Amino acid sequence: MKNSLGQSETTVQLKALETPRIEPQLIDQEVTLSQPLVLKSNVYGRPKVEIQWLKDQKPIPASDRIKIERNNDECRLTIANIKEEDIGTYTLSVKNKLGKIDSTANVKVTAALKFNNQLDNLDIIQGANGVLSVECEGVPKPKLTWFFNDNEIKSNQKTRVDTKGTTSTLTINKADMPDIGVYKVVADNGKERVETQANVDVCGRFIHFFL
């Protein structure tokens, strides 16, 4: 600025403002049970953006198992020893005074289907009850279906199926000769299918006569 009294100078520093950005976007992940989950991306914006991680729209607190890190533009969420309870939708939320933006990823946890015990062949005395039982683990949780000679078994007065948690039990009431055959249980969780089977025999009663 210049006038009859002299000259002065003023410097103005202009800072460009930038709405929040997330690059790259989070991507869906499928993680094996007990393995680590890592979600990461870069965030940008001016003024400097604030970030928050959420699971199913609820803030994620840091813990011994959950680590939340930010190094300049990079943001990282690490969950060690992932569990079935960690399945859900994860969101990285970024904001400054110019706006807010989110990026989401669906996380699935899987574990191979496994029978903790196989069916064993069973001999039942005619007229007695026989019991077959299995325990199967896996993620997603499997549906357990019983078969007799490849025909699906439905619970009724003759054969009762009880499934609690990972254990399923088949009870054959008052076994008779028509119950002889192959019994099979199939575990299916939509991703995997495993089965185990056993032969069931019915033995006639022996009547002893004493003279």
C-alpha positions in Angstrom: 0.0 0.0 0.0 1.4 3.4 -0.9 0.2 7.0 -0.2 1.7 10.5 0.4 2.9 9.4 3.8 4.8 6.4 2.6 4.5 2.7 1.7 3.7 -0.5 3.6 3.4 -4.1 2.7 1.1 -6.8 4.0 1.4 -10.5 3.3 -1.6 -12.8 3.5 -1.1 -16.6 3.5 -4.0 -18.4 1.8 -4.6 -22.0 2.9 -6.6 -24.2 0.6 -9.5 -26.1 2.3 -10.2 -29.7 1.4 -13.2 -31.8 2.2 -12.5 -35.2 3.7 -11.4 -38.1 1.5 -10.7 -41.8 2.1 -8.4 -43.5 -0.4 -8.6 -46.4 -1.0 -12.0 -47.5 0.2 -12.2 -50.3 2.7 -12.9 -53.7 1.1 -14.9 -56.7 2.5 -12.7 -59.4 4.2 -13.1 -63.0 5.1 -10.8 -64.0 8.0 -10.0 -67.4 9.4 -10.8 -67.9 13.1 -7.9 -66.9 15.4 -6.1 -65.0 12.6 -5.6 -61.2 12.7 -7.9 -58.8 10.9 -6.3 -55.6 9.4 -8.3 -52.8 7.9 -6.4 -49.8 6.6 -6.7 -46.7 4.4 -5.4 -43.2 3.9 -7.4 -40.1 4.9 -7.1 -36.6 3.6 -8.6 -33.2 4.3 -7.8 -29.6 5.4 -8.3 -28.7 8.2 -6.9 -32.0 9.5 -9.5 -34.6 9.7 -10.7 -36.5 12.8 -11.2 -40.2 12.4 -13.3 -42.8 14.2 -13.6 -46.6 13.8 -17.0 -48.2 14.3 -18.4 -51.8 14.3 -22.1 -52.1 13.5 -22.4 -48.3 14.0 -20.9 -48.4 17.5 -17.5 -46.9 18.4 -14.6 -49.4 18.7 -12.6 -49.0 21.9 -8.9 -49.9 21.8 -7.9 -52.9 24.0 -5.2 -55.5 24.4 -6.7 -57.3 21.3 -7.7 -54.2 19.3 -5.2 -51.7 18.1 -6.1 -48.4 16.5 -3.2 -46.5 14.8 -2.8 -43.3 12.8 0.5 -42.4 11.1 0.2 -39.2 9.2 -2.4 -40.0 6.5 -2.6 -43.7 7.1 -5.2 -45.2 9.5 -5.1 -48.8 10.6 -7.4 -51.0 12.7 -5.9 -54.4 13.8 -7.8 -57.0 15.7 -5.7 -59.9 16.9 -7.0 -63.5 17.3 -10.3 -62.8 15.6 -13.4 -64.4 17.0 -16.9 -65.2 15.8 -18.2 -62.2 17.8 -16.0 -59.9 15.5 -18.3 -60.6 12.5 -20.0 -57.4 11.4 -19.8 -54.2 9.4 -16.8 -52.0 10.1 -16.8 -48.3 9.3 -14.0 -45.7 9.1 -15.6 -42.3 9.7 -13.7 -39.2 8.7 -14.7 -35.5 9.3 -13.6 -31.9 9.5 -15.5 -28.7 9.5 -16.2 -29.0 5.8 -17.9 -32.3 5.9 -17.9 -36.0 6.8 -17.4 -39.2 4.8 -17.5 -42.9 5.6 -16.1 -46.1 4.2 -17.4 -49.5 5.2 -16.3 -53.2 5.0 -18.2 -56.3 5.8 -16.1 -58.8 7.8 -16.8 -62.5 7.9 -15.1 -65.1 10.1 -14.7 -68.7 9.0 -13.4 -71.9 10.4 -13.3 -75.3 8.8 -16.1 -77.8 9.7 -14.8 -80.5 12.0 -16.4 -83.4 13.8 -14.9 -83.7 17.3 -16.0 -87.3 17.3 -17.0 -89.7 14.5 -20.0 -91.9 14.7 -19.2 -95.5 15.9 -20.9 -98.6 14.8 -23.6 -99.6 17.3 -25.2 -102.9 18.3 -28.6 -102.6 20.0 -30.5 -105.3 21.8 -34.0 -105.7 20.3 -36.5 -103.6 22.2 -33.8 -101.4 23.9 -33.0 -97.8 23.0 -29.9 -96.9 21.0 -28.1 -93.5 21.0 -25.8 -91.9 18.4 -24.2 -88.5 19.1 -21.8 -86.2 17.4 -20.2 -82.8 18.1 -19.3 -80.5 15.1 -17.7 -77.1 15.2 -17.2 -74.5 12.4 -17.9 -71.0 11.4 -20.5 -70.2 10.1 -22.3 -72.6 12.5 -23.4 -75.7 10.6 -26.8 -77.2 10.3 -26.8 -80.9 11.4 -29.1 -83.3 9.5 -29.5 -87.1 10.2 -30.2 -89.8 7.6 -31.1 -93.4 7.7 -30.2 -95.3 4.6 -29.9 -91.9 2.8 -33.4 -90.8 3.9 -33.6 -87.8 6.1 -34.7 -88.5 9.7 -37.4 -86.4 11.2 -38.1 -86.4 15.0 -41.0 -88.7 15.9 -41.9 -91.3 18.5 -39.5 -93.8 16.9 -36.5 -91.6 16.3 -35.8 -88.4 18.2 -33.2 -85.8 17.2 -31.9 -83.3 19.8 -29.5 -80.6 18.8 -28.0 -78.2 21.4 -25.2 -75.9 20.4 -22.6 -78.0 18.5 -23.9 -81.4 19.7 -26.6 -83.4 18.0 -28.0 -86.7 19.4 -30.2 -89.3 17.7 -32.2 -91.7 19.9 -33.7 -94.9 18.4 -36.5 -95.9 20.6 -37.3 -99.7 21.1 -35.0 -100.8 18.3 -36.3 -103.5 16.0 -35.1 -105.3 12.9 -36.3 -102.5 10.5 -33.9 -100.1 12.3 -30.9 -102.0 11.0 -28.9 -100.0 8.5 -26.6 -97.1 7.9 -27.0 -93.9 9.9 -25.4 -90.7 8.8 -25.2 -87.1 10.0 -24.3 -84.3 7.6 -23.0 -80.9 8.7 -23.5 -78.1 6.2 -22.9 -74.3 6.7 -23.3 -73.2 3.1 -19.6 -73.0 2.5 -18.6 -76.5 3.4 -20.2 -80.0 3.9 -18.8 -82.9 6.0 -20.4 -86.1 7.1 -19.9 -89.2 9.3 -21.7 -92.5 9.4 -22.1 -95.7 11.3 -23.7 -99.1 10.9 -26.4 -100.0 13.4 -27.4 -103.6 14.1 -30.2 -104.9 16.2 -29.5 -108.1 18.1 -32.4 -110.5 19.0 -33.0 -111.3 22.6 -31.8 -114.6 23.9 -34.1 -116.5 26.1 -32.5 -119.1 28.4 -34.5 -122.0 29.6 -33.3 -123.6 32.8 -34.2 -127.3 33.4 
